[in-house]
């Protein structure tokens, strides 16, 4: 049976977190063109204000916001404002990762599973409580509501085997042609199973900058042809690391006797992403760099930036939870 979506589920504009996000939110409440948008200046590249402002700008290329004109998407002044935010963010990322051209070494590191792992999925598997899991789901919804969407932007920028193989991976991410099996839909089902709201970006105001930055990286790389190698690197990093963490999450949820829809989202990823890892590494990256070897450092950057931001998010979550505090900006 085919599921029909009768209405577009658009997010509402979020509450500003500083002058940059206030400026863009205020602008979007009216009609284009934009006027008087500020320069980012010395804004914290990973801070709440800049990351929210950037996320709001990027959302205009996805589903947009309720009550906001679609004409804002290509407003020249707003694009110039976004470009300034991007420069600050991208400069910080490039300064904070090692860089280089050792792609095989970087990818091999992703496959190493330390015996004494201490990441978020390890914590949830071994000692996490239900409230930890629900917070994690709410935060990750910012990512999974648009799972695989930004990676689709790289398709027309690839050729040959790299393009065909990436499309094959995307086909699986989008449910193999079935709307009810799209990974974004499965995550929405997970949210319902956990007693959470499955509305699109419902938890945007709850999500701190460390969560927004992980999604902003995908959008940044997806919207710039010059960063096509980095987007491929990001996609590869996500696919390589998902299967082990999904295995731990499934065990955590089974221990906590979670709803089957919560478990299914992760079991769906265990086998699929193990296959995707090989396709991304051999067929997508291999063919891309055979054609454009000059993109090697860009692919490396994409992998390293992904890991940097995921590590920052993990540190934030574990620090808060181990202190018995919420990791969210607003309580559920």
Backbone bond lengths (Angstrom), bond angles and torsions (degrees), N, CA, C in turn:
res aa  C-N    CA-C-N  psi(-1)  N-CA   C-N-CA  omega(-1)  CA-C   N-CA-C  phi
1 X - - - 1.468 - - 1.516 110.47 -
2 X 1.311 117.63 132.81 1.459 122.05 -178.47 1.516 110.79 -85.54
3 X 1.346 115.83 128.86 1.452 120.94 176.73 1.520 109.80 -85.52
4 X 1.318 117.26 131.10 1.459 121.85 -179.40 1.519 109.40 -109.54
5 X 1.332 116.56 126.29 1.454 120.87 175.32 1.516 107.86 -87.39
6 X 1.331 117.26 115.66 1.453 121.34 -174.63 1.520 113.42 -88.33
7 X 1.322 117.53 -12.17 1.455 120.22 -179.05 1.522 109.35 -147.24
8 X 1.323 116.16 148.15 1.454 121.27 176.28 1.524 108.16 -81.32
9 X 1.318 115.33 123.79 1.459 121.43 -177.93 1.528 108.74 -89.80
10 X 1.326 116.54 94.57 1.463 120.59 -178.52 1.517 110.76 -102.16
11 X 1.313 114.49 142.73 1.457 120.09 177.20 1.523 110.12 -72.57
12 X 1.325 115.38 158.25 1.464 120.34 172.63 1.519 108.05 -91.70
13 X 1.322 116.59 154.73 1.457 120.12 178.45 1.530 109.96 -59.41
14 X 1.325 117.31 135.83 1.465 119.86 -177.82 1.524 112.32 -78.62
15 X 1.325 115.33 165.92 1.463 120.87 174.21 1.523 109.01 -73.05
16 X 1.335 118.71 131.78 1.473 121.27 -179.52 1.529 111.66 -61.87
17 X 1.335 114.80 157.61 1.456 120.84 179.18 1.532 112.18 -124.71
18 X 1.312 116.61 14.48 1.447 121.13 -178.60 1.515 109.88 162.23
19 X 1.333 118.11 -176.67 1.467 120.68 -173.90 1.524 114.56 -65.12
20 X 1.324 118.67 -34.06 1.462 120.52 -179.00 1.529 110.66 -69.90
21 X 1.311 116.82 -49.70 1.467 119.49 179.88 1.522 111.12 -69.10
22 X 1.335 117.68 -31.93 1.465 119.53 176.59 1.518 110.72 -65.06
23 X 1.323 116.88 -39.72 1.460 120.66 -178.32 1.521 111.45 -63.85
24 X 1.330 117.23 -43.92 1.462 119.11 -177.37 1.522 110.75 -74.50
25 X 1.331 118.84 -38.53 1.464 120.76 177.89 1.521 110.56 -64.04
26 X 1.327 116.90 -42.86 1.467 120.25 178.16 1.522 111.14 -62.62
27 X 1.336 116.69 -41.45 1.458 120.20 179.57 1.518 111.31 -61.68
28 X 1.330 117.10 -42.92 1.466 121.09 -175.44 1.521 112.90 -71.03
29 X 1.305 117.20 -14.32 1.459 119.44 176.35 1.530 111.88 -74.43
30 X 1.328 116.36 -13.95 1.451 121.03 177.33 1.520 110.83 -111.13
31 X 1.309 115.91 -155.93 1.461 121.37 179.51 1.522 109.97 -109.30
32 X 1.353 117.14 149.44 1.460 118.71 175.65 1.526 110.03 -66.05
33 X 1.333 117.76 157.26 1.466 127.30 11.73 1.519 112.96 -87.34
34 X 1.344 113.59 163.05 1.455 120.29 176.97 1.522 110.01 -80.74
35 X 1.319 115.23 154.77 1.467 120.09 177.85 1.517 108.97 -148.78
36 X 1.329 115.60 141.97 1.457 120.48 173.18 1.508 115.98 70.37
37 X 1.330 118.22 26.29 1.460 119.99 177.87 1.526 109.44 -74.19
38 X 1.336 117.60 139.32 1.466 120.27 -173.46 1.523 113.38 -79.50
39 X 1.325 115.76 161.97 1.461 122.13 170.76 1.529 108.29 -81.96
40 X 1.352 117.43 149.87 1.466 119.05 -179.09 1.520 113.51 -66.66
41 X 1.333 116.43 -25.73 1.461 119.77 177.16 1.512 112.02 56.70
42 X 1.326 116.82 -126.83 1.461 122.41 -177.31 1.518 111.87 -99.83
43 X 1.313 117.55 26.69 1.469 121.27 -178.79 1.526 110.65 -59.99
44 X 1.328 115.78 144.97 1.466 122.08 176.61 1.525 108.48 -63.37
45 X 1.341 118.39 119.80 1.466 119.86 -177.51 1.520 113.92 -61.79
46 X 1.324 116.89 -25.07 1.457 120.99 179.61 1.531 111.76 -107.34
47 X 1.327 117.18 8.79 1.447 121.28 -173.96 1.517 114.56 -79.60
48 X 1.319 115.21 167.23 1.459 121.88 -176.55 1.529 112.38 -59.44
49 X 1.326 116.83 -42.94 1.462 120.76 -173.63 1.524 111.26 -67.61
50 X 1.313 117.00 -52.53 1.472 119.73 -177.46 1.520 111.21 -66.34
51 X 1.316 118.14 -42.76 1.461 119.69 -177.40 1.520 111.73 -66.48
52 X 1.338 117.64 -37.80 1.469 118.23 177.11 1.521 110.37 -68.77
53 X 1.325 117.89 -42.81 1.466 120.51 179.14 1.525 110.59 -58.11
54 X 1.326 116.17 -42.86 1.458 120.48 179.93 1.527 110.63 -67.18
55 X 1.320 116.68 -41.09 1.467 120.32 179.83 1.526 111.02 -62.79
56 X 1.326 116.81 -40.12 1.461 120.64 178.90 1.528 110.14 -64.48
57 X 1.322 117.29 -43.78 1.472 120.57 177.74 1.526 111.07 -59.92
58 X 1.323 116.61 -44.37 1.456 120.29 -178.17 1.525 112.53 -67.58
59 X 1.317 117.19 -33.68 1.459 119.65 -177.17 1.524 112.12 -61.90
60 X 1.327 117.27 -22.42 1.467 120.88 177.32 1.525 111.37 -63.94
61 X 1.338 117.53 -20.16 1.467 122.03 178.01 1.533 111.75 -92.91
62 X 1.312 117.19 -3.45 1.467 121.83 177.23 1.527 109.35 -107.39
63 X 1.316 117.77 -107.92 1.464 122.30 -177.08 1.526 113.33 -95.61
64 X 1.325 116.86 -13.39 1.458 119.07 -177.71 1.516 111.59 74.91
65 X 1.327 115.68 -170.28 1.463 121.50 -178.51 1.519 110.26 -123.73
66 X 1.310 115.20 149.82 1.464 120.78 177.84 1.524 109.81 -59.92
67 X 1.329 115.68 129.14 1.455 120.68 177.89 1.513 115.39 80.01
68 X 1.336 117.69 3.26 1.469 121.69 -179.43 1.529 109.12 -105.63
69 X 1.312 116.49 129.27 1.459 121.68 -177.79 1.530 111.74 -61.85
70 X 1.328 116.12 136.11 1.462 120.92 175.72 1.525 111.98 -63.46
71 X 1.319 117.10 -19.96 1.461 120.78 -179.09 1.528 112.71 -66.50
72 X 1.336 118.08 -14.62 1.465 120.63 178.09 1.527 112.27 -67.01
73 X 1.329 117.20 -21.66 1.464 119.74 -172.12 1.525 112.97 -54.06
74 X 1.322 117.23 -39.57 1.467 120.56 -175.31 1.525 111.90 -118.04
75 X 1.311 117.82 27.49 1.457 120.42 176.07 1.530 109.29 -66.40
76 X 1.340 118.72 122.77 1.475 121.05 -174.56 1.525 113.96 -58.05
77 X 1.319 117.54 -42.32 1.466 119.75 -178.35 1.533 111.07 -67.48
78 X 1.330 116.26 -37.31 1.461 119.27 178.77 1.525 110.36 -69.35
79 X 1.328 116.81 -37.29 1.467 120.25 176.85 1.522 111.04 -64.64
80 X 1.319 116.80 -37.99 1.470 120.23 177.46 1.528 110.31 -65.41
81 X 1.316 116.73 -40.53 1.456 122.10 176.56 1.532 110.01 -61.14
82 X 1.326 116.13 -46.93 1.468 120.37 178.90 1.523 111.08 -61.60
83 X 1.318 116.91 -39.28 1.459 120.77 -179.85 1.528 111.53 -60.20
84 X 1.329 116.17 -38.45 1.458 119.46 177.21 1.518 112.01 -64.98
85 X 1.325 117.02 -41.03 1.462 121.32 177.08 1.530 110.43 -63.28
86 X 1.319 115.73 -42.08 1.462 120.66 -178.71 1.522 111.44 -62.81
87 X 1.319 116.74 -40.74 1.473 119.35 -179.39 1.528 110.48 -60.69
88 X 1.328 116.67 -43.18 1.464 120.05 -179.92 1.528 110.40 -63.27
89 X 1.316 116.74 -46.00 1.467 122.32 -178.92 1.524 110.86 -64.85
90 X 1.321 116.86 -48.23 1.458 121.20 -176.53 1.524 111.28 -66.84
91 X 1.312 117.53 -40.05 1.471 120.14 177.98 1.524 110.80 -61.19
92 X 1.334 116.44 -40.42 1.465 120.11 179.46 1.526 110.84 -66.02
93 X 1.309 117.10 -43.02 1.465 120.29 179.40 1.519 111.12 -61.93
94 X 1.323 116.55 -44.66 1.464 119.83 -179.16 1.525 111.78 -65.35
95 X 1.306 116.33 -31.71 1.464 119.88 178.25 1.523 112.26 -75.70
96 X 1.333 117.42 -24.41 1.460 121.35 -171.46 1.527 114.45 -101.01
97 X 1.339 118.36 -0.81 1.465 120.65 175.17 1.524 109.05 -114.57
98 X 1.331 117.44 155.38 1.466 120.12 -177.26 1.529 114.01 -65.78
99 X 1.337 116.67 -34.04 1.457 119.56 -176.91 1.520 111.27 74.32
100 X 1.308 115.80 -160.38 1.458 121.03 179.74 1.506 113.00 102.63
101 X 1.342 115.14 -173.52 1.461 121.00 -175.77 1.525 112.56 -125.15
102 X 1.336 117.53 14.03 1.465 120.71 -179.42 1.528 109.72 -83.39
103 X 1.315 115.99 72.58 1.452 120.62 -175.65 1.519 112.10 -64.54
104 X 1.327 117.44 -43.98 1.463 119.89 -178.77 1.517 111.07 -61.42
105 X 1.325 116.26 -40.58 1.450 119.58 178.79 1.514 112.12 -64.65
106 X 1.314 116.64 -42.15 1.467 121.25 -179.92 1.526 110.54 -64.63
107 X 1.329 117.40 -43.91 1.467 120.33 179.61 1.518 111.64 -68.08
108 X 1.331 116.86 -38.36 1.463 119.82 179.51 1.528 110.53 -63.18
109 X 1.329 117.28 -36.41 1.470 120.66 179.13 1.524 111.36 -60.44
110 X 1.329 116.30 -33.57 1.463 119.54 -179.31 1.517 112.22 -66.80
111 X 1.335 116.23 -23.92 1.461 120.61 -176.58 1.522 112.71 -86.72
112 X 1.328 116.99 -8.40 1.457 120.54 -178.31 1.523 109.50 -80.45
113 X 1.314 116.36 122.92 1.464 122.66 178.35 1.531 108.45 -107.14
114 X 1.338 118.79 100.97 1.460 120.35 -179.46 1.526 111.90 -62.20
115 X 1.337 115.28 142.66 1.464 120.34 -178.76 1.526 110.37 -61.96
116 X 1.318 116.00 -38.76 1.464 120.61 -177.42 1.523 111.02 -102.25
117 X 1.330 117.15 47.09 1.454 121.31 -178.07 1.518 111.97 -56.67
118 X 1.333 115.14 141.54 1.468 119.81 -175.48 1.528 111.58 -129.14
119 X 1.318 118.02 21.94 1.460 120.65 -178.05 1.514 112.69 -77.34
120 X 1.336 114.48 -177.25 1.462 121.04 -177.14 1.525 111.61 -60.88
121 X 1.323 117.52 -45.93 1.468 119.19 -178.14 1.524 110.90 -66.78
122 X 1.343 118.08 -32.30 1.461 120.33 175.06 1.529 110.18 -64.09
123 X 1.341 115.91 -45.23 1.460 120.63 -179.80 1.526 110.68 -60.95
124 X 1.331 116.35 -46.70 1.463 119.40 -177.61 1.518 111.39 -66.53
125 X 1.326 116.71 -36.22 1.469 119.54 179.78 1.527 111.67 -66.00
126 X 1.325 116.53 -41.01 1.461 120.11 -170.53 1.528 114.34 -92.67
127 X 1.329 116.97 -36.18 1.464 118.30 -172.97 1.526 114.59 -143.17
128 X 1.315 117.80 0.51 1.452 119.80 -177.55 1.515 113.12 -64.10
129 X 1.323 115.68 144.88 1.450 122.43 175.20 1.531 109.20 -101.83
130 X 1.328 116.44 169.37 1.465 120.20 -174.91 1.524 111.80 -60.86
131 X 1.333 117.62 -35.28 1.461 119.10 -178.87 1.525 110.98 -68.23
132 X 1.334 117.05 -31.62 1.465 120.01 174.68 1.538 110.07 -63.37
133 X 1.311 115.05 -46.15 1.469 120.63 -178.30 1.534 110.45 -61.12
134 X 1.311 117.10 -44.58 1.467 120.28 -178.85 1.527 110.97 -64.33
135 X 1.317 117.66 -39.25 1.464 119.61 175.78 1.525 110.62 -63.27
136 X 1.310 115.98 -42.87 1.459 120.35 179.34 1.527 110.62 -60.71
137 X 1.314 116.84 -44.64 1.462 120.57 178.61 1.534 111.27 -61.36
138 X 1.321 116.32 -44.97 1.469 119.68 -178.79 1.528 110.57 -60.60
139 X 1.324 116.83 -43.67 1.464 119.97 179.95 1.525 111.23 -67.17
140 X 1.312 117.31 -47.09 1.467 119.60 -176.44 1.524 112.30 -68.58
141 X 1.331 117.54 -15.89 1.465 119.30 177.07 1.527 111.16 -61.25
142 X 1.326 118.42 -28.37 1.464 121.46 178.16 1.524 109.77 -60.34
143 X 1.313 116.02 -34.93 1.472 122.59 177.46 1.526 111.32 -82.75
144 X 1.323 116.16 -51.24 1.464 119.20 -168.60 1.527 113.58 -75.28
145 X 1.322 119.12 -18.18 1.466 119.33 174.02 1.531 111.21 -63.27
146 X 1.319 116.84 -24.81 1.462 119.88 177.36 1.522 110.98 -121.40
147 X 1.332 115.88 32.40 1.461 119.83 -178.03 1.524 111.32 -56.45
148 X 1.331 114.72 127.24 1.476 124.90 178.59 1.520 113.71 74.99
149 X 1.320 119.28 -10.02 1.470 119.81 -179.61 1.531 113.24 -60.88
150 X 1.336 119.97 -52.14 1.469 118.32 -177.14 1.517 113.02 -64.90
151 X 1.320 117.70 -26.66 1.461 119.77 179.66 1.526 111.31 -70.16
152 X 1.317 116.59 -22.18 1.466 119.04 177.89 1.524 111.40 -65.74
153 X 1.327 117.69 -23.93 1.468 120.30 179.10 1.526 112.93 -64.22
154 X 1.336 116.92 -21.53 1.461 118.39 -177.27 1.529 111.72 -83.35
155 X 1.330 117.70 -14.08 1.466 119.96 -173.95 1.529 112.39 -56.20
156 X 1.350 120.56 -50.81 1.463 118.48 -179.50 1.524 113.62 -70.06
157 X 1.329 117.56 -4.86 1.464 121.33 -179.64 1.521 112.27 -99.33
158 X 1.336 116.19 1.38 1.458 122.00 177.30 1.520 109.76 -110.84
159 X 1.324 114.96 167.28 1.459 120.33 179.09 1.525 108.92 -138.01
160 X 1.324 115.56 161.89 1.455 122.09 170.78 1.512 115.31 56.63
161 X 1.340 114.86 -138.49 1.456 121.42 -176.82 1.520 112.05 -60.49
162 X 1.324 117.39 -38.52 1.465 120.35 179.85 1.527 110.53 -57.97
163 X 1.323 116.37 -45.07 1.464 120.05 178.96 1.526 111.34 -65.49
164 X 1.319 116.79 -48.92 1.468 121.07 -176.85 1.527 110.83 -61.49
165 X 1.334 117.29 -41.89 1.457 121.02 -177.66 1.527 111.14 -70.26
166 X 1.322 117.61 -40.09 1.459 119.50 178.73 1.530 110.81 -65.53
167 X 1.320 116.54 -38.64 1.467 119.97 177.13 1.533 110.12 -62.93
168 X 1.324 117.19 -37.07 1.462 120.07 178.73 1.525 111.00 -62.58
169 X 1.347 116.38 -41.00 1.463 120.13 177.38 1.526 110.13 -66.67
170 X 1.320 116.58 -44.17 1.458 120.65 178.91 1.534 111.12 -61.04
171 X 1.327 116.81 -37.20 1.463 120.72 179.27 1.524 110.60 -57.46
172 X 1.334 115.82 -41.71 1.465 119.46 176.47 1.522 111.16 -66.68
173 X 1.345 116.95 -42.10 1.467 120.52 -179.58 1.530 111.00 -60.61
174 X 1.327 115.93 -32.85 1.456 120.72 -179.38 1.526 112.66 -93.76
175 X 1.337 116.06 21.39 1.460 119.95 170.05 1.505 115.84 83.16
176 X 1.339 117.42 15.25 1.461 119.10 179.40 1.517 113.06 60.33
177 X 1.328 116.62 30.84 1.458 121.39 179.46 1.516 114.07 92.35
178 X 1.328 118.03 0.79 1.466 122.34 179.60 1.526 109.38 -108.81
179 X 1.308 116.11 120.29 1.451 120.35 -178.04 1.511 113.77 -60.81
180 X 1.339 116.54 -34.39 1.464 119.67 -177.68 1.517 113.02 -76.85
181 X 1.363 116.87 -9.04 1.463 120.64 -179.93 1.529 112.22 -109.41
182 X 1.317 117.72 1.54 1.462 119.09 174.63 1.525 108.35 -57.95
183 X 1.326 117.05 141.59 1.454 119.26 -178.08 1.526 111.98 -63.17
184 X 1.299 117.27 -32.35 1.464 119.60 175.86 1.528 110.92 -65.55
185 X 1.338 116.80 -36.15 1.462 120.72 177.52 1.529 110.87 -70.51
186 X 1.332 116.66 -39.79 1.451 120.07 177.57 1.521 111.04 -62.13
187 X 1.333 116.45 -35.33 1.458 118.27 178.28 1.530 110.27 -71.35
188 X 1.311 117.29 -36.57 1.463 119.65 175.53 1.530 110.08 -61.24
189 X 1.334 117.20 -39.76 1.461 120.77 176.25 1.527 110.60 -64.07
190 X 1.320 116.02 -38.73 1.467 121.28 176.06 1.522 110.87 -58.21
191 X 1.337 116.39 -45.15 1.460 120.28 -179.93 1.521 111.25 -59.30
192 X 1.314 116.21 -43.93 1.469 120.16 178.66 1.523 109.88 -63.27
193 X 1.330 115.73 -42.60 1.453 119.77 179.37 1.515 113.12 -61.91
194 X 1.334 115.54 -28.08 1.466 120.63 179.07 1.523 112.52 -90.67
195 X 1.335 116.97 5.16 1.455 120.43 -179.75 1.514 113.69 75.78
196 X 1.328 116.14 25.79 1.459 121.72 -179.66 1.525 110.00 -109.94
197 X 1.325 115.84 166.64 1.463 122.56 178.75 1.523 109.15 -80.05
198 X 1.338 116.87 127.40 1.463 119.64 -179.24 1.528 112.58 -93.87
199 X 1.336 117.92 11.07 1.454 120.64 178.77 1.519 112.07 -62.92
200 X 1.311 115.52 146.49 1.467 121.74 -176.86 1.530 110.86 -60.05
201 X 1.335 116.11 122.25 1.470 123.45 -179.77 1.529 112.48 54.16
202 X 1.327 115.76 31.18 1.454 120.26 179.34 1.532 111.73 -57.85
203 X 1.330 116.91 -29.89 1.461 120.48 -174.19 1.528 113.06 -105.37
204 X 1.329 116.17 24.93 1.462 119.63 179.89 1.526 111.56 -61.10
205 X 1.312 118.00 -43.37 1.466 120.39 179.50 1.531 112.04 -67.68
206 X 1.319 117.35 -21.44 1.462 121.22 179.55 1.530 111.93 -81.07
207 X 1.335 116.49 -22.57 1.458 121.08 -168.80 1.523 112.08 -84.64
208 X 1.326 118.91 123.57 1.459 121.10 176.54 1.524 111.62 -73.37
209 X 1.311 115.13 170.66 1.468 121.20 -175.73 1.523 112.65 -58.52
210 X 1.333 117.54 -33.35 1.463 118.92 -178.56 1.527 111.84 -63.24
211 X 1.333 117.41 -27.25 1.464 120.48 175.02 1.520 110.47 -79.71
212 X 1.319 116.87 -44.77 1.468 120.25 -179.05 1.525 111.03 -60.11
213 X 1.325 117.14 -36.44 1.464 120.21 -176.88 1.521 111.85 -62.44
214 X 1.335 117.62 -35.19 1.465 119.34 -179.68 1.520 111.50 -65.12
215 X 1.322 116.27 -34.58 1.467 120.43 178.73 1.525 110.23 -80.47
216 X 1.324 116.67 -37.79 1.467 119.98 178.75 1.521 111.93 -61.09
217 X 1.328 117.07 -33.50 1.467 119.42 177.73 1.517 110.56 -61.14
218 X 1.325 117.89 -44.02 1.465 121.03 179.05 1.525 111.03 -61.42
219 X 1.316 115.80 -44.52 1.462 119.64 -178.35 1.518 110.74 -66.25
220 X 1.330 116.44 -43.40 1.460 121.25 178.31 1.519 111.00 -56.11
221 X 1.326 116.49 -50.78 1.467 120.11 -178.38 1.526 111.62 -68.96
222 X 1.316 117.06 -34.24 1.452 119.96 -178.28 1.510 113.81 -70.34
223 X 1.323 116.47 -33.33 1.465 120.36 -175.07 1.525 113.97 -87.06
224 X 1.334 116.93 -4.80 1.464 120.12 -178.66 1.530 110.16 -120.98
225 X 1.308 116.06 117.21 1.463 119.74 178.59 1.518 111.35 -58.61
226 X 1.327 116.92 -33.28 1.459 120.54 -179.75 1.529 112.55 -64.04
227 X 1.337 116.76 -17.21 1.467 121.32 -179.54 1.525 111.75 -108.40
228 X 1.330 116.98 21.88 1.466 120.06 -178.11 1.529 111.03 -61.75
229 X 1.315 117.14 -37.46 1.459 119.38 176.87 1.522 111.67 -63.56
230 X 1.319 116.04 -39.26 1.462 120.61 179.47 1.524 111.49 -66.24
231 X 1.333 117.14 -36.70 1.461 119.73 178.29 1.522 110.52 -66.12
232 X 1.329 116.69 -40.32 1.461 120.09 175.79 1.524 109.80 -62.59
233 X 1.341 116.87 -40.81 1.455 120.21 177.24 1.514 111.83 -62.91
234 X 1.317 116.71 -40.81 1.461 120.63 177.28 1.522 110.85 -61.46
235 X 1.320 116.45 -47.78 1.459 121.22 -178.59 1.525 110.23 -60.55
236 X 1.333 116.28 -42.92 1.462 120.29 179.40 1.525 111.15 -63.01
237 X 1.323 116.87 -44.01 1.463 120.32 179.91 1.522 110.65 -61.04
238 X 1.327 116.51 -41.88 1.461 120.35 179.80 1.522 111.04 -63.86
239 X 1.323 117.07 -43.37 1.458 120.12 -177.40 1.519 111.73 -70.45
240 X 1.335 117.81 -36.44 1.456 121.24 -177.86 1.526 111.49 -68.85
241 X 1.318 117.24 -36.86 1.465 120.59 -173.56 1.530 113.58 -92.60
242 X 1.322 118.06 -10.17 1.467 119.58 -172.95 1.524 113.24 -72.47
243 X 1.329 118.32 -45.02 1.465 120.12 -173.70 1.534 112.98 -57.51
244 X 1.332 120.41 -48.28 1.473 119.20 178.85 1.527 113.09 -63.43
245 X 1.339 117.05 -41.97 1.462 119.19 -179.35 1.524 110.83 -69.79
246 X 1.347 116.81 -35.21 1.469 119.76 177.75 1.528 110.86 -65.16
247 X 1.317 117.26 -35.98 1.463 121.02 176.92 1.522 110.52 -61.46
248 X 1.332 115.90 -44.40 1.463 119.68 179.25 1.532 111.13 -66.78
249 X 1.334 116.35 -39.28 1.464 118.87 179.60 1.524 111.33 -65.12
250 X 1.318 117.57 -39.62 1.464 120.12 177.90 1.526 110.18 -61.41
251 X 1.328 117.29 -40.70 1.464 120.65 178.16 1.529 111.06 -65.96
252 X 1.336 116.14 -39.20 1.466 119.56 178.02 1.519 111.04 -61.17
253 X 1.315 115.83 -44.14 1.462 120.11 -176.89 1.516 111.86 -71.49
254 X 1.317 116.88 -34.99 1.462 119.48 175.89 1.524 110.08 -66.34
255 X 1.334 117.34 -39.31 1.469 121.10 177.24 1.522 111.10 -61.52
256 X 1.332 116.23 -36.84 1.458 121.19 -177.40 1.532 112.68 -89.65
257 X 1.347 116.05 4.38 1.469 122.03 178.54 1.532 110.94 55.92
258 X 1.321 115.20 47.68 1.465 121.20 -178.89 1.521 110.96 -74.65
259 X 1.328 114.82 164.41 1.466 121.58 177.53 1.530 109.40 -59.08
260 X 1.340 118.53 142.52 1.470 121.28 -179.70 1.528 113.90 -54.34
261 X 1.344 118.40 -32.69 1.467 119.93 179.36 1.522 111.60 -65.77
262 X 1.326 116.73 -27.85 1.467 120.07 176.85 1.522 109.96 -70.03
263 X 1.311 115.39 -43.17 1.464 120.17 -179.04 1.523 110.51 -68.72
264 X 1.329 116.68 -39.92 1.470 120.74 -174.00 1.520 112.25 -60.35
265 X 1.330 117.26 -37.59 1.460 118.85 -179.72 1.520 110.72 -55.47
266 X 1.318 116.84 -41.06 1.465 120.20 -176.34 1.522 112.16 -81.78
267 X 1.319 118.25 -38.12 1.461 118.81 177.33 1.522 111.12 -64.74
268 X 1.326 117.55 -31.39 1.459 121.70 175.59 1.526 111.10 -60.33
269 X 1.337 116.58 -33.59 1.467 121.02 -175.85 1.530 113.39 -85.08
270 X 1.314 117.82 -20.80 1.464 119.49 -173.77 1.516 111.62 -61.77
271 X 1.327 117.01 -54.34 1.458 120.41 -178.28 1.517 111.66 -77.95
272 X 1.333 116.94 -42.31 1.466 120.33 -175.87 1.514 111.76 -60.97
273 X 1.343 117.35 -46.35 1.452 119.13 -174.85 1.517 112.81 -76.48
274 X 1.334 117.36 -21.76 1.460 119.48 172.76 1.526 110.14 -64.11
275 X 1.328 116.58 -37.67 1.471 121.16 176.32 1.521 109.94 -73.37
276 X 1.323 116.61 -43.28 1.464 120.53 -178.76 1.521 111.88 -59.36
277 X 1.331 116.70 -35.18 1.468 120.41 179.24 1.523 111.00 -55.69
278 X 1.325 116.34 -46.10 1.463 120.23 -178.80 1.528 111.45 -67.96
279 X 1.330 116.26 -40.31 1.468 119.95 179.35 1.521 110.85 -64.19
280 X 1.332 116.75 -44.45 1.460 120.15 179.99 1.519 111.36 -62.85
281 X 1.300 116.41 -44.36 1.465 119.91 -175.25 1.521 111.88 -71.66
282 X 1.309 116.81 -46.66 1.463 120.46 -174.24 1.528 112.48 -83.01
283 X 1.330 116.18 -51.70 1.463 119.62 -169.35 1.524 113.37 -90.27
284 X 1.333 117.15 -38.45 1.464 118.62 -178.78 1.521 110.64 -82.39
285 X 1.319 116.85 -61.93 1.469 119.42 -178.52 1.520 110.78 -65.35
286 X 1.319 116.92 -43.45 1.466 120.07 -178.84 1.511 112.47 -57.49
287 X 1.332 116.60 -48.55 1.464 119.74 -178.48 1.524 111.71 -72.00
288 X 1.335 116.90 -38.39 1.464 119.86 179.25 1.519 110.50 -59.40
289 X 1.330 117.69 -46.37 1.461 120.08 -176.06 1.528 112.28 -78.67
290 X 1.313 117.00 -20.93 1.468 118.61 171.79 1.522 109.90 -66.85
291 X 1.337 116.61 -33.38 1.460 121.89 179.06 1.534 111.71 -85.44
292 X 1.329 115.87 -39.44 1.461 120.47 -175.62 1.536 110.11 -132.65
293 X 1.327 116.90 72.38 1.473 119.53 -176.50 1.523 113.15 -61.20
294 X 1.323 116.87 -20.86 1.462 120.41 179.07 1.529 112.48 -67.36
295 X 1.328 117.34 -9.88 1.464 120.64 179.44 1.530 112.96 -89.32
296 X 1.316 117.54 2.57 1.459 120.55 -176.53 1.525 112.06 -55.65
297 X 1.329 117.15 -48.60 1.466 119.83 -178.44 1.531 111.46 -65.82
298 X 1.312 117.43 -30.32 1.456 120.67 177.20 1.525 110.91 -68.08
299 X 1.337 116.85 -41.13 1.462 120.36 177.33 1.527 109.99 -63.61
300 X 1.335 116.10 -43.59 1.462 120.56 177.75 1.527 110.31 -58.85
301 X 1.318 116.53 -44.69 1.463 120.00 179.03 1.528 110.67 -59.30
302 X 1.323 117.42 -42.47 1.458 120.46 -179.89 1.520 112.26 -60.15
303 X 1.330 116.18 -41.36 1.467 120.73 178.20 1.523 110.04 -65.90
304 X 1.331 115.93 -48.61 1.466 120.31 -175.45 1.530 112.12 -66.87
305 X 1.328 117.49 -40.14 1.463 120.38 179.66 1.519 110.46 -66.02
306 X 1.327 116.71 -38.14 1.462 120.90 176.96 1.520 110.66 -60.49
307 X 1.326 116.05 -47.90 1.458 120.61 -179.13 1.521 111.77 -65.58
308 X 1.335 116.99 -38.62 1.462 120.75 178.26 1.529 110.76 -59.64
309 X 1.319 116.74 -49.64 1.467 120.26 -176.28 1.524 111.77 -70.40
310 X 1.322 117.66 -36.08 1.462 119.94 176.76 1.527 110.56 -67.10
311 X 1.335 117.22 -35.62 1.456 120.38 177.50 1.526 110.99 -67.01
312 X 1.330 116.44 -39.86 1.461 120.03 177.99 1.533 110.75 -64.41
313 X 1.322 115.81 -39.54 1.470 119.34 176.95 1.520 110.74 -65.02
314 X 1.332 116.78 -45.49 1.453 120.38 179.77 1.516 112.39 -61.04
315 X 1.332 116.48 -41.94 1.468 120.22 178.40 1.527 110.97 -61.66
316 X 1.321 115.77 -40.82 1.462 120.09 179.24 1.524 110.98 -62.32
317 X 1.319 116.90 -46.88 1.459 121.31 -178.25 1.527 111.11 -62.54
318 X 1.324 116.03 -50.00 1.459 119.54 -174.41 1.522 111.89 -68.89
319 X 1.321 117.46 -35.71 1.464 120.08 177.35 1.524 110.48 -62.00
320 X 1.340 116.01 -46.78 1.465 119.91 -179.66 1.526 110.96 -64.59
321 X 1.323 117.00 -48.83 1.460 120.54 -174.83 1.518 112.41 -65.58
322 X 1.321 117.54 -38.64 1.462 119.68 -179.54 1.519 112.21 -70.31
323 X 1.331 115.87 -18.18 1.459 120.41 174.44 1.529 111.55 -93.82
324 X 1.339 115.64 5.05 1.456 120.09 179.20 1.511 113.69 73.99
325 X 1.333 117.32 21.42 1.455 121.90 -176.20 1.526 110.73 -113.46
326 X 1.322 115.50 159.53 1.459 120.47 175.19 1.517 110.68 -70.75
327 X 1.313 115.91 146.79 1.462 121.78 174.94 1.523 111.37 -93.69
328 X 1.322 116.88 -0.32 1.464 122.86 -176.97 1.524 110.58 -94.76
329 X 1.320 115.13 158.79 1.461 120.15 174.24 1.528 111.66 -77.61
330 X 1.313 116.33 -28.46 1.454 123.25 177.67 1.517 107.93 -130.83
331 X 1.322 118.21 144.64 1.471 119.51 179.18 1.525 110.99 -70.87
332 X 1.316 115.64 152.20 1.466 120.77 176.96 1.526 110.17 -72.21
